[in-house]
Every structure is written in C-alpha cells, then in structure tokens.
Amino acid sequence: MKKTNIFESIPPKIQEELFEEILSNEHIVIERIVSYGHTSPKSGWYNQERDEWVMVLEGEAVLCFEDEKELRLKAGDYLNIPAHTKHKVSWTKPECKTVWLAIHYQPR
C-alpha cells in the first residue's frame, strides 16, 4: 500500500490539460485531471462508452453539452454524465488550477 494525496505533485504550469490515471481495471477508471484555463478542442465532443462521474475538487469550470445546456461547477460540485452524452469543457479558471476527480464506469 502506498499513501498519496490528490493535491500533491501538480506542476505549477502545464502546456496541455493533465490526465493521470489513479486506478483502473476492466470495470472502472479513476483519474485526476488538472486544468489551468484549459478547454476541450473547439471542434468535436467527448462521446464516451462509459458513464462518467466527475467532481471539481478545486477551482471552477463550465461544462457544455450538445443540447446547448451549460453547467458551471465550483469546488465540491459533481455530476454524473451518462455514456454517449456529448459534452466538452468550455472554460476553466485561467488564473488558478482546476483539479477534477473523474470516475468512468460501465453503464447499467
């Protein structure tokens, strides 16, 4: 067993959004995502095979969905995104880091 902290080892500056797998098996993937003003590419959507539960641990973000609904998330906010729900990150707070916890799992 090795103890780690989700807020440690975060680089002070990154060129691209940082995706780090914490744990995975055939049923689940848990990852930490770090953004510093990063957004999804302008074209295209995330269209995932698995459901995704996501929580903002630190910072702020806006998620945009294909149906044009937008959700602003702040630290402590979370939601479940069903598989094949097209979405993207349209904004993260540029002057500080946004730390996400994402859990991808098989839909029921």
C-alpha positions, 0 to 999 in steps of 0.5 A: 500500500502506498499513501498519496494525496490528490493535491500533491505533485501538480506542476505549477504550469502545464502546456496541455490539460493533465490526465493521470490515471489513479486506478483502473481495471476492466470495470472502472477508471479513476483519474485526476485531471488538472486544468489551468484555463484549459478547454476541450478542442473547439471542434468535436465532443467527448462521446464516451462508452462509459458513464462518467462521474466527475467532481471539481475538487478545486477551482471552477469550470463550465461544462457544455453539452450538445443540447446547448445546456451549460453547467458551471461547477465550483469546488465540491460540485459533481455530476454524473454524465451518462455514456454517449452524452456529448459534452466538452469543457468550455472554460476553466479558471485561467488564473488558478488550477482546476483539479477534477476527480473523474470516475468512468464506469460501465453503464447499467 
